[in-house]
Amino acid sequence: MKLRRISFSILILLLFLSGTQFGQTQEELLNKVDAYVKKAMEEWEAPSVAISIVKDDSVVFARGYGVREIGKSSPADEYTLYAIGSSSKAFTAALVGMLIDKGKLKWDDRAIDYLPNLQLIDPWMTRELRIRDLMSHRIGLERADMLWGGTDFSRDEILGRLRYIEPVTSFRYRYGYNNNMFLAAGQIAAALSGKSWDELIEEHIFEPLGMSMSNTSTLKLKDTENAATPHSYNDAKVTPIPWRNIDNIGPAGSINSNVMEMAQWMRLHLGKGTYEGKKLLKASSIKEMHSPQTVIPKGKWLSSLSPVNHQMVPESNFFLYGFGWFLQDYHGRKIVQHGGSIDGMRCLVGMIPEENLGVTILTNVNPTSLNEALMFKVFDIFLGTEKRDWSAEMLAGAGKIWERFRAMQKKREKARVEGTKPSLALEKYVGTFENKAYGKTKVSMENGKLVMQVGKFKGTLSHWHYDTFQLTIQAPGSPSLMVTFTLNAAGKVDELRVQGLGVFK
């Protein structure tokens, strides 16, 4: 009996201390976060980082570090705006959830019934495509990001061109990230409401959560003083680059926000759809968004350009996708998280619902794994789990990714056949070519060189071998693409094939 009383006393003590990690005050935990952010930020050479932490429905930490633009003195703070990229997808999913709460829509309704323009290459897929499919990355089509990222097509025009996109796997067969399907989900919300996706986000999410600085377009940043400048790595040097407008894919990734306002977004999710006493979403809809919809195989545990995978996070046994959220386990807890990656910007929102804990990290350099390193470190600090130096480990992992990239480049160089020349004089390759999905591309001569305009990108074509040329796009951070011309029986150029885009006739 005495032993039982002692054990009970120890249990009470452990429960009391569990909220402060066995004696550490919240202030001490946050001091650890602060110190680690400064260390990791320096290691990754990030111009700025902003981070907010929500615990038990309170914003316990919100701070900015560094400068909004490298070489300038304007500091970043908790109200500095950054692009959140694909973290916008969860906002679209929430919007759909609100329509479902109102009885205007069901998760398993057919998409074609709301968007007649959304036709896929297979009529059966068109008929069977459900609202649920749009937001769970299992459609089986090529990503076709050039449809929005490389053109000025409108949202509706992008959807209309999806009928020409080829499948890469069977429908619902496996995980395959697809931004265009989230665009479709956003357009369904717009079609049902008679308002644009942007207006709906403003009215139903930003305003109720007090997210007055957040917006859905870089065009709204022109008059905003406190906005971070995007940066990329140019020959290993961090360099400012222009903001990129991606309004045409808005529902999949165009939101700009700050960590203080993203903290309110986390409070809504951790509160199971209730924010400051007001129910914005039913708990059942939040649960559905945070529930598994698609299994992601272990070998595919890759977040954007980050080396975060199952080998680096052995504490996780599964990786899944809900609606706008990745789901995984970590030290016996469920993590609900989603990153965002766009030119010169990275975002990561991560929550452990059973701990009432959430963290948002925004940075203005990309590619980087700094966000993931900070998320897992914050979780470790609050959970009292193993003391790993996530930043150092991920730096090493990123180094291996660059090594593999350089090895691929060397392999491509090795496969190049030296001493060949084009079949025709350069001016014979000039012409206008068309692809049903991506539209027209034009090859012309400028100053004795072949120049190619594909979508809104322009670049120089330099001879690689035979009738293959390398397209070097004149835009920061753009990859070089291989372009191969095909001649017909008459010896004239009949078509060209662009790496990653397909054939242009």
C-alpha positions, 0 to 999 in steps of 0.5 A: 500500500505504501509503495502504491502511494509513492508511485501515485505521488511520482505519477502526479509529479511527472504529470505536473512537470510534463508541461515544462519538460521535467522542470524546464519553464516555458521561457527556458524552452523558448530560449533554446528555440531562440538560440538554435534559430540563430545558429541554424540561420547562420549555417544555412546563410539565410538572409532572414527567418521568421518563426511562430509557436502556438502552445495550448491556444496561445502564441508563445513565440513569434519573432523575426531574424536577419534582414528582409534583403541581403546587403540592406539593413531593414530587419525582418520581424514577426509581421514580415510577409513571405510567400507560403507557397504550397502551404496555401493548399490547406487553405483551399481544402478548408474552403472546400470543407466550409462548403461541405459543412453548409451542405453545398458539396460532398467529399465524394461528389464528382468534380465534372458536375461542378466544373464541366470544363475539367476534362481529362484524357480518359473519359472514365477518369473524367467521370470518376474524378471526385472532390476527394481526388483533387486534394489528395495527390493521386490523380496519376497525371504528369505534374504539368507545372509548366501549364501555370509556371511557364505561361500566362494562361488563366485559371480556367484555361489551365483546367481546359488544357488538362485534357491533353496531359498524359498519365504517368500511372493509373488513376488512384494507383499511387501518390503523385503531387499535382498542383493543377488539381488543387486549382480545380478544387479552388475553382469549384469553390468559386463556381459554387459561391459566385466569387473568386477563390481570392475573395473567398479566402479573404472573406471566410479565412483571413477576416475571421482569423484577423489575418489583415496583412495576408493576401493571395497575390504578389501584386498586392505587395507593391505598396507593402513595406514590410515584405521579404525579398526572395533569394536564391543560390547563384554559384553558391552565393545568396542572391536577391531575385524578383518576386514571382507572380503565380496568381493563375495557380492561386489555390495551390500556392499563391498566399503571402503571410507572416508568422504572427498571422499564420499562428492564428491559422494554426490555432484554428486547426489545433482548435478543431475548427474553432477560433476564439470561441467561434466555429469556422469549420466543423470538427469533422471537416478538420478531422477529414483534412487531417486523415489519411487519403493517400499512402506515400511510399517510404522511398518517396518521403521527400519534401520539396528539395529537402533531404528530409526522408524516412532515413533521416527521420527513423522515428517516423513509421509512415508518411501519408497525405490528407487534404492539403496536409502531410501526415506522419508519426514522430516519437509516437505522436501524429504530425500534421505538416505541409511545406511551401516552396516557390522562387526564393521562398520557403515555408513550413507549417507543422503541428502535433495536435495531441500536444496542442503544439504548432510551429510556422517557419518562413525563410526568404531563400530557396532551396533550403532545408532550414525550415524542416530542421527548425520544425523538428528541433522545436518539436524535440525541445517541447517533447523532451526527445533526443537531442539531435542537431537537425541543422547539421544533419540536414546540411550534410544531407543537402550536400549529398543531394548536390553531389548527386545533382553534379554526378547527373550533370557529369553523366549527361556530359559523358553521354554527349557525342563530340564532333557532331554538328546539326543536320541543317544550317541554323536558320533552317530550325527557325519556326513556330511549333505547337503543343496542345497542352502548352501552346506555341513555342517560337524558334528564331535567330538573333545575332547569329544564334538560335533563340527559343521562346517557350511560354513566358520564358526565353533562352538561347539554344546552343548545339549539344550534339546531332540535332539536340540543343541545350536551352539555357533560359534567361531567368534566375534559377531556371534549369537547362533543358534539352531540345531535340529537332526531328526532320521529316523525309524531305529533310525539313524540321517537322517537330521538336521535343522539349525535355519535360514538356513533350512534342511540339509540332 
